[in-house]
Amino acid sequence: MSKEKIDALVEGGKASAGPPLGPALGALKVKIPDVISEINKKTESFKGMKIPVKVIVDTETKKFEVAVGSPSVTAMIKKELGKDKLLKIEEGKRLEPGSIPLSTVIKIAKSKASITGDTTAKVKQVLGTCLSAGVTVDGKNPKDVIREINEGKIKVE
């Protein structure tokens, strides 16, 4: 029983039969509309975000299964801010995309099983992404929030 895997990055609820999925699925002779429908059903709750998807096809029976990954931390931050892009530099000035509450940072950290460590370590990693993206947390620089966590001024649970 031979299985083929197709990895793709699709917009939540908006997979299509175009590249990269269509050609790869067509080569495996599976019913493309059925696969696309299943992907869209499973990614509908992630509208507006790019989601990693894995389609596993049994090449003999043509049966398939769809495994949906979780969106990147950056994609989740963008969604929370309602922005398409985060950090921008125009005319030599750094334009901050906005601020998110610490509770949102914690929610994002807890949703990411791929980040190793306890909740505090996960939160610090998400704060690092905020720093790189120019996003503040409760109006503060993410470095300051990390320092306050390290000093015990902020408890993360």
Residue frames as a rotation matrix with the C-alpha (Angstrom) as fourth column:
MET 1
0.586 0.810 0.000 0.00
0.810 -0.586 0.000 0.00
0.000 0.000 -1.000 0.00
SER 2
-0.504 -0.824 0.260 1.86
0.844 -0.534 -0.056 3.04
0.184 0.191 0.964 -1.30
LYS 3
0.586 0.669 -0.457 1.09
0.747 -0.664 -0.015 6.50
-0.313 -0.333 -0.889 0.01
GLU 4
-0.294 -0.594 0.749 2.03
0.758 -0.622 -0.196 9.85
0.582 0.511 0.633 -1.46
LYS 5
0.138 0.282 -0.949 2.19
0.835 -0.548 -0.042 13.05
-0.532 -0.788 -0.311 0.59
ILE 6
-0.058 -0.092 0.994 1.56
0.689 -0.724 -0.027 16.55
0.722 0.683 0.105 -0.71
ASP 7
-0.181 -0.063 -0.982 2.49
0.857 -0.500 -0.126 19.52
-0.483 -0.864 0.144 1.46
ALA 8
-0.220 0.152 0.964 1.02
0.668 -0.697 0.262 22.92
0.711 0.701 0.052 0.68
LEU 9
-0.782 0.048 -0.621 0.41
0.441 -0.662 -0.606 26.30
-0.440 -0.748 0.497 2.28
VAL 10
-0.407 0.734 0.543 -3.17
0.697 -0.135 0.705 27.46
0.591 0.665 -0.457 1.65
GLU 11
-0.803 0.274 0.530 -5.28
-0.460 -0.850 -0.258 30.39
0.379 -0.451 0.808 2.74
GLY 12
-0.872 0.446 0.201 -7.86
0.079 0.534 -0.842 29.23
-0.483 -0.718 -0.501 5.28
GLY 13
0.016 0.988 0.151 -11.09
0.248 0.142 -0.958 28.18
-0.969 0.052 -0.243 3.56
LYS 14
0.621 0.215 -0.754 -9.81
-0.543 -0.575 -0.612 29.22
-0.565 0.789 -0.241 0.13
ALA 15
-0.442 -0.740 0.507 -7.88
-0.069 0.591 0.804 26.26
-0.894 0.320 -0.313 -1.28
SER 16
0.473 0.575 -0.667 -8.31
-0.726 -0.175 -0.665 25.89
-0.499 0.799 0.334 -5.04
ALA 17
0.795 -0.108 0.597 -7.57
0.321 0.910 -0.262 23.39
-0.515 0.400 0.758 -7.78
GLY 18
0.830 -0.557 0.035 -4.82
-0.304 -0.503 -0.809 25.67
0.468 0.660 -0.587 -9.08
PRO 19
0.020 -0.910 -0.415 -1.15
0.331 0.398 -0.856 25.25
0.943 -0.121 0.309 -8.21
PRO 20
-0.530 -0.832 -0.164 0.29
-0.845 0.533 0.027 23.87
0.065 0.153 -0.986 -6.02
LEU 21
-0.327 0.420 0.846 -2.51
-0.465 0.708 -0.532 21.42
-0.823 -0.567 -0.036 -5.15
GLY 22
0.606 0.745 -0.279 -4.30
-0.594 0.191 -0.781 20.82
-0.529 0.639 0.558 -8.47
PRO 23
0.330 -0.524 -0.785 -1.35
-0.803 0.281 -0.525 19.59
0.496 0.804 -0.328 -10.53
ALA 24
-0.710 -0.644 0.286 0.00
-0.691 0.555 -0.464 17.42
0.140 -0.527 -0.838 -7.70
LEU 25
-0.249 0.711 0.657 -3.42
-0.446 0.518 -0.730 15.87
-0.860 -0.475 0.188 -7.02
GLY 26
0.621 0.488 -0.614 -4.12
-0.743 0.116 -0.659 15.40
-0.250 0.865 0.435 -10.73
ALA 27
-0.184 -0.799 -0.573 -0.92
-0.846 0.425 -0.322 13.39
0.501 0.426 -0.754 -11.10
LEU 28
-0.903 -0.127 0.411 -2.22
-0.370 0.718 -0.590 11.04
-0.220 -0.684 -0.695 -8.38
LYS 29
-0.687 0.674 -0.274 -5.61
-0.091 0.294 0.951 10.68
0.721 0.678 -0.141 -10.13
VAL 30
-0.677 0.535 -0.505 -7.74
0.682 0.199 -0.704 11.56
-0.276 -0.821 -0.500 -7.10
LYS 31
0.244 0.835 0.494 -10.99
0.873 -0.411 0.263 13.52
0.422 0.366 -0.829 -7.23
ILE 32
-0.701 -0.660 0.269 -9.59
0.525 -0.733 -0.432 17.03
0.483 -0.162 0.861 -6.91
PRO 33
-0.184 0.668 0.721 -12.92
-0.350 -0.730 0.587 18.73
0.918 -0.144 0.368 -5.98
ASP 34
0.725 0.452 -0.519 -13.39
0.257 0.521 0.814 16.29
0.638 -0.724 0.262 -3.08
VAL 35
-0.036 -0.839 -0.543 -9.90
0.970 0.101 -0.219 16.99
0.239 -0.535 0.810 -1.73
ILE 36
-0.734 -0.227 0.640 -10.27
0.216 -0.972 -0.097 20.77
0.644 0.067 0.762 -2.12
SER 37
0.234 0.921 0.311 -13.67
-0.247 -0.253 0.935 20.67
0.940 -0.296 0.168 -0.41
GLU 38
0.648 -0.050 -0.760 -12.24
0.639 0.578 0.507 18.71
0.414 -0.814 0.407 2.52
ILE 39
-0.469 -0.877 -0.105 -9.31
0.835 -0.402 -0.375 21.14
0.286 -0.263 0.921 2.87
ASN 40
-0.568 0.296 0.768 -11.64
-0.104 -0.952 0.289 24.15
0.817 0.084 0.571 2.80
LYS 41
0.568 0.804 -0.178 -13.94
0.025 0.199 0.980 22.56
0.823 -0.560 0.093 5.38
LYS 42
0.488 -0.437 -0.756 -11.03
0.848 0.444 0.290 21.86
0.209 -0.782 0.588 7.74
THR 43
-0.587 -0.805 -0.087 -9.38
0.807 -0.574 -0.139 25.29
0.062 -0.151 0.987 7.32
GLU 44
0.113 0.750 0.652 -12.53
0.616 -0.568 0.546 27.44
0.780 0.339 -0.526 7.37
SER 45
0.825 0.246 -0.509 -11.90
0.565 -0.386 0.729 28.67
-0.017 -0.889 -0.457 10.91
PHE 46
-0.031 -0.927 -0.373 -8.53
0.651 -0.302 0.696 30.09
-0.758 -0.221 0.613 9.79
LYS 47
0.642 0.338 0.688 -9.89
0.760 -0.399 -0.513 32.54
0.101 0.852 -0.513 7.19
GLY 48
0.930 -0.279 0.237 -7.33
-0.235 -0.952 -0.197 35.16
0.281 0.128 -0.951 6.23
MET 49
0.323 -0.854 0.407 -4.35
-0.731 0.048 0.680 33.10
-0.601 -0.518 -0.609 7.42
LYS 50
0.120 -0.401 -0.908 -1.94
-0.778 0.530 -0.337 30.84
0.617 0.747 -0.248 5.56
ILE 51
0.501 0.175 0.848 -2.23
-0.732 0.608 0.307 27.29
-0.462 -0.774 0.433 6.89
PRO 52
-0.631 -0.702 -0.331 0.11
-0.776 0.560 0.292 24.34
-0.020 0.441 -0.897 6.27
VAL 53
0.523 0.826 0.210 -1.84
-0.760 0.564 -0.324 21.37
-0.386 0.010 0.922 4.90
LYS 54
-0.733 -0.679 0.043 -0.72
-0.596 0.672 0.439 17.81
-0.327 0.296 -0.897 4.23
VAL 55
0.483 0.831 -0.275 -2.72
-0.866 0.408 -0.288 15.59
-0.127 0.378 0.917 1.87
ILE 56
-0.614 -0.623 0.485 -1.93
-0.557 0.777 0.293 11.88
-0.560 -0.090 -0.824 2.14
VAL 57
0.330 0.708 -0.625 -3.17
-0.942 0.203 -0.268 9.82
-0.063 0.677 0.734 -0.80
ASP 58
-0.033 -0.233 0.972 -3.28
-0.117 0.967 0.227 6.02
-0.993 -0.107 -0.059 -1.00
THR 59
-0.497 -0.263 -0.827 -2.13
-0.771 -0.303 0.560 5.52
-0.398 0.916 -0.052 -4.60
GLU 60
-0.988 0.155 0.021 -3.93
0.150 0.903 0.403 2.16
0.044 0.402 -0.915 -4.94
THR 61
-0.318 0.937 -0.148 -7.38
0.921 0.267 -0.284 2.98
-0.227 -0.227 -0.947 -3.52
LYS 62
-0.466 0.028 0.885 -7.25
0.446 -0.856 0.261 6.74
0.765 0.516 0.386 -4.26
LYS 63
0.680 0.618 -0.396 -8.52
0.647 -0.250 0.721 7.42
0.346 -0.746 -0.569 -0.73
PHE 64
-0.252 -0.759 0.600 -7.08
0.287 -0.651 -0.702 10.48
0.924 -0.005 0.382 0.94
GLU 65
0.464 0.348 -0.814 -6.78
0.886 -0.187 0.425 12.17
-0.004 -0.918 -0.395 4.28
VAL 66
0.258 -0.296 0.919 -6.13
0.208 -0.912 -0.352 15.81
0.943 0.282 -0.174 5.04
ALA 67
0.192 -0.291 -0.937 -3.99
0.981 0.019 0.195 16.91
-0.039 -0.957 0.289 7.98
VAL 68
0.606 0.102 0.789 -4.11
0.257 -0.964 -0.073 20.59
0.753 0.247 -0.610 8.89
GLY 69
-0.382 -0.795 -0.471 -1.25
0.833 -0.076 -0.548 22.26
0.400 -0.602 0.692 10.74
SER 70
0.473 0.515 -0.715 -1.56
0.758 -0.651 0.033 25.42
-0.449 -0.558 -0.698 12.77
PRO 71
0.807 -0.150 0.571 -0.86
0.304 -0.724 -0.620 28.88
0.506 0.674 -0.538 11.37
SER 72
-0.240 -0.968 -0.067 2.44
0.685 -0.120 -0.719 30.59
0.688 -0.219 0.692 12.12
VAL 73
-0.139 0.097 -0.986 2.78
0.888 -0.429 -0.167 32.89
-0.439 -0.898 -0.026 15.12
THR 74
-0.915 -0.253 -0.316 3.22
0.097 -0.895 0.436 35.80
-0.393 0.369 0.843 12.70
ALA 75
-0.687 0.719 0.101 -0.04
0.175 0.028 0.984 34.93
0.705 0.694 -0.145 10.91
MET 76
0.038 0.718 -0.695 -1.87
0.939 0.212 0.270 34.80
0.341 -0.663 -0.667 14.25
ILE 77
-0.421 -0.257 -0.870 -0.47
0.614 -0.786 -0.066 38.19
-0.667 -0.562 0.489 15.29
LYS 78
-0.997 0.068 0.040 -1.47
-0.009 -0.600 0.800 39.70
0.078 0.797 0.599 11.93
LYS 79
-0.331 0.938 -0.101 -5.00
0.526 0.272 0.806 38.38
0.783 0.214 -0.584 12.39
GLU 80
0.020 0.309 -0.951 -5.24
0.988 -0.153 -0.029 39.83
-0.155 -0.938 -0.309 15.91
LEU 81
-0.570 -0.330 -0.753 -4.10
0.290 -0.938 0.191 43.21
-0.769 -0.109 0.630 14.62
GLY 82
0.564 0.804 0.188 -6.24
0.412 -0.077 -0.908 43.01
-0.716 0.589 -0.375 11.49
LYS 83
0.292 -0.579 -0.762 -3.19
-0.703 -0.670 0.239 43.76
-0.649 0.466 -0.602 9.33
ASP 84
0.991 -0.043 -0.125 -1.83
-0.069 0.633 -0.771 42.25
0.112 0.773 0.624 6.13
LYS 85
0.172 -0.985 -0.028 1.74
0.356 0.088 -0.930 43.28
0.918 0.150 0.366 6.93
LEU 86
0.632 -0.019 -0.775 3.49
0.770 -0.091 0.631 43.96
-0.083 -0.996 -0.042 10.17
LEU 87
0.152 -0.639 -0.754 6.64
0.367 -0.672 0.643 46.08
-0.918 -0.375 0.133 10.40
LYS 88
0.635 0.005 0.773 7.04
0.752 -0.235 -0.616 48.63
0.178 0.972 -0.153 7.61
ILE 89
-0.169 -0.698 -0.696 9.76
0.568 -0.646 0.510 51.16
-0.806 -0.309 0.505 6.99
GLU 90
0.522 0.375 0.766 8.76
0.837 -0.399 -0.375 54.18
0.165 0.837 -0.522 4.94
GLU 91
0.612 -0.346 0.712 11.04
-0.011 -0.903 -0.429 57.13
0.791 0.255 -0.556 4.24
GLY 92
-0.409 -0.911 -0.053 13.53
-0.046 0.078 -0.996 55.82
0.912 -0.405 -0.074 6.79
LYS 93
-0.400 0.346 0.849 10.90
-0.908 -0.273 -0.316 55.71
0.122 -0.898 0.423 9.55
ARG 94
-0.952 0.089 -0.294 9.88
0.134 0.981 -0.137 52.52
0.276 -0.170 -0.946 11.30
LEU 95
-0.307 0.921 0.239 6.07
-0.796 -0.387 0.465 52.26
0.521 -0.048 0.852 11.32
GLU 96
-0.915 0.004 0.404 4.75
-0.293 0.683 -0.669 50.20
-0.278 -0.731 -0.623 14.21
PRO 97
-0.720 0.653 -0.237 1.84
0.039 0.380 0.924 47.96
0.693 0.656 -0.299 13.22
GLY 98
0.280 0.868 0.410 0.10
-0.472 -0.247 0.846 48.17
0.836 -0.430 0.340 16.59
SER 99
-0.691 -0.423 0.586 -0.19
-0.704 0.207 -0.680 46.67
0.166 -0.882 -0.441 20.04
ILE 100
0.069 0.710 -0.701 -1.78
-0.140 0.703 0.697 43.46
0.988 0.050 0.148 21.30
PRO 101
0.526 0.175 0.832 -2.71
-0.820 -0.153 0.551 42.56
0.224 -0.973 0.063 24.87
LEU 102
-0.575 -0.772 0.271 -0.57
-0.818 0.541 -0.192 40.12
0.002 -0.332 -0.943 26.87
SER 103
-0.035 0.644 0.764 -3.64
-0.430 0.680 -0.594 37.86
-0.902 -0.350 0.253 27.18
THR 104
0.861 0.310 -0.404 -3.59
-0.477 0.213 -0.853 37.47
-0.178 0.927 0.331 23.39
VAL 105
-0.028 -0.952 -0.305 0.14
-0.898 0.158 -0.411 36.64
0.440 0.263 -0.859 23.44
ILE 106
-0.579 -0.138 0.803 -0.59
-0.644 0.682 -0.347 33.94
-0.500 -0.718 -0.484 26.04
LYS 107
0.471 0.835 0.284 -3.49
-0.382 0.484 -0.787 32.58
-0.795 0.262 0.547 23.96
ILE 108
0.677 -0.303 -0.671 -1.27
-0.679 0.094 -0.728 32.37
0.284 0.948 -0.143 20.86
ALA 109
-0.382 -0.911 0.156 1.52
-0.893 0.320 -0.316 30.70
0.238 -0.260 -0.936 22.85
LYS 110
-0.342 0.317 0.885 -0.81
-0.522 0.719 -0.459 28.07
-0.781 -0.619 -0.080 24.30
SER 111
0.713 0.698 -0.069 -2.22
-0.416 0.341 -0.843 27.26
-0.565 0.630 0.533 20.85
LYS 112
0.448 -0.634 -0.631 1.22
-0.782 0.065 -0.620 26.47
0.434 0.771 -0.466 19.41
ALA 113
0.931 -0.083 0.355 2.06
-0.124 0.844 0.522 22.87
-0.343 -0.530 0.776 20.27
SER 114
0.714 -0.682 0.157 5.12
0.493 0.330 -0.805 23.14
0.497 0.652 0.572 18.01
ILE 115
0.181 -0.653 0.735 6.82
-0.547 -0.688 -0.477 25.55
0.818 -0.316 -0.482 20.43
THR 116
0.086 -0.212 -0.973 8.70
0.538 0.832 -0.133 23.57
0.838 -0.513 0.186 23.05
GLY 117
-0.871 -0.484 0.083 8.90
0.149 -0.421 -0.895 24.33
0.468 -0.767 0.439 26.74
ASP 118
-0.435 0.721 -0.539 6.47
0.825 0.079 -0.560 25.44
-0.361 -0.688 -0.629 29.40
THR 119
0.554 0.775 0.302 3.94
0.832 -0.518 -0.196 28.23
0.004 0.361 -0.933 28.97
THR 120
0.637 -0.367 -0.678 6.43
0.038 -0.863 0.503 30.89
-0.770 -0.346 -0.536 30.08
ALA 121
-0.472 -0.864 0.175 8.98
0.181 0.099 0.978 29.78
-0.863 0.494 0.110 27.46
LYS 122
-0.245 0.476 0.845 6.28
0.966 0.198 0.169 29.74
-0.087 0.857 -0.508 24.78
VAL 123
0.791 0.557 -0.255 5.11
0.558 -0.827 -0.077 33.24
-0.253 -0.082 -0.964 25.74
LYS 124
0.213 -0.801 -0.560 8.70
-0.081 -0.585 0.807 34.53
-0.974 -0.127 -0.190 25.56
GLN 125
-0.628 -0.434 0.646 9.07
0.552 0.336 0.763 33.05
-0.548 0.836 0.028 22.08
VAL 126
0.235 0.790 0.567 5.86
0.966 -0.256 -0.044 34.75
0.110 0.558 -0.823 20.91
LEU 127
0.779 -0.024 -0.627 7.10
0.224 -0.923 0.314 37.99
-0.586 -0.385 -0.713 22.49
GLY 128
-0.312 -0.950 -0.029 10.31
0.171 -0.086 0.981 37.59
-0.935 0.301 0.189 20.46
THR 129
-0.402 0.275 0.873 8.20
0.915 0.162 0.370 37.36
-0.039 0.948 -0.317 17.30
CYS 130
0.723 0.679 -0.127 6.35
0.684 -0.730 -0.010 40.51
-0.100 -0.080 -0.992 18.37
LEU 131
0.330 -0.698 -0.636 9.69
0.081 -0.650 0.756 42.27
-0.940 -0.301 -0.158 18.83
SER 132
-0.639 -0.620 0.455 10.89
0.448 0.180 0.876 41.26
-0.625 0.764 0.162 15.36
ALA 133
-0.236 0.666 0.708 7.60
0.947 -0.005 0.320 42.34
0.217 0.746 -0.629 13.82
GLY 134
-0.856 -0.164 0.490 7.54
0.118 -0.985 -0.124 45.72
0.503 -0.049 0.863 15.58
VAL 135
0.187 0.982 -0.042 4.42
0.141 0.016 0.990 44.85
0.972 -0.191 -0.135 17.59
THR 136
-0.684 -0.335 0.648 4.12
-0.554 -0.339 -0.760 46.19
0.474 -0.879 0.046 21.13
VAL 137
-0.324 0.551 -0.769 2.39
0.574 0.761 0.303 44.33
0.752 -0.344 -0.563 23.96
ASP 138
0.472 0.609 -0.637 0.02
0.881 -0.350 0.319 46.38
-0.029 -0.712 -0.702 26.08
GLY 139
0.967 -0.061 0.248 1.84
0.009 -0.962 -0.273 49.40
0.255 0.266 -0.930 24.64
LYS 140
0.556 -0.810 0.188 5.24
-0.489 -0.136 0.862 48.19
-0.672 -0.570 -0.472 25.90
ASN 141
0.003 -0.689 -0.725 8.33
-0.945 0.234 -0.226 47.00
0.326 0.686 -0.651 24.08
PRO 142
0.795 0.340 -0.503 8.28
-0.238 0.937 0.257 43.15
0.558 -0.084 0.825 24.13
LYS 143
-0.195 -0.931 -0.309 11.83
0.221 0.265 -0.939 43.20
0.956 -0.251 0.154 25.62
ASP 144
-0.621 0.020 0.784 10.44
-0.663 -0.547 -0.511 45.04
0.418 -0.837 0.353 28.65
VAL 145
0.501 0.857 0.124 7.63
-0.827 0.431 0.360 42.49
0.255 -0.283 0.924 29.01
ILE 146
0.509 -0.404 -0.760 10.16
0.153 0.911 -0.383 39.63
0.847 0.079 0.526 28.88
ARG 147
-0.600 -0.764 0.238 12.26
-0.056 -0.256 -0.965 41.37
0.798 -0.592 0.111 31.54
GLU 148
-0.258 0.592 0.763 9.17
-0.941 -0.334 -0.059 41.78
0.220 -0.733 0.644 33.77
ILE 149
0.771 0.475 -0.424 8.39
-0.409 0.880 0.242 38.07
0.488 -0.013 0.873 33.35
ASN 150
0.094 -0.845 -0.527 11.99
0.311 0.528 -0.791 37.17
0.946 -0.089 0.312 34.28
GLU 151
-0.760 -0.383 0.526 11.82
-0.286 -0.530 -0.799 39.44
0.584 -0.757 0.293 37.35
GLY 152
-0.724 0.536 -0.435 8.54
0.682 0.655 -0.327 37.85
0.109 -0.533 -0.839 38.45
LYS 153
-0.824 0.434 -0.364 6.52
-0.262 -0.862 -0.434 41.07
-0.502 -0.262 0.824 38.04
ILE 154
0.006 0.814 -0.581 4.30
-0.998 0.044 0.052 39.35
0.067 0.579 0.813 35.46
LYS 155
-0.461 -0.045 0.886 3.03
-0.325 0.938 -0.121 35.82
-0.826 -0.343 -0.447 36.05
VAL 156
-0.285 0.323 -0.902 2.30
-0.933 0.121 0.338 33.70
0.219 0.938 0.267 32.99
GLU 157
-0.670 0.112 0.734 0.08
-0.277 0.880 -0.387 30.66
-0.689 -0.462 -0.558 33.47
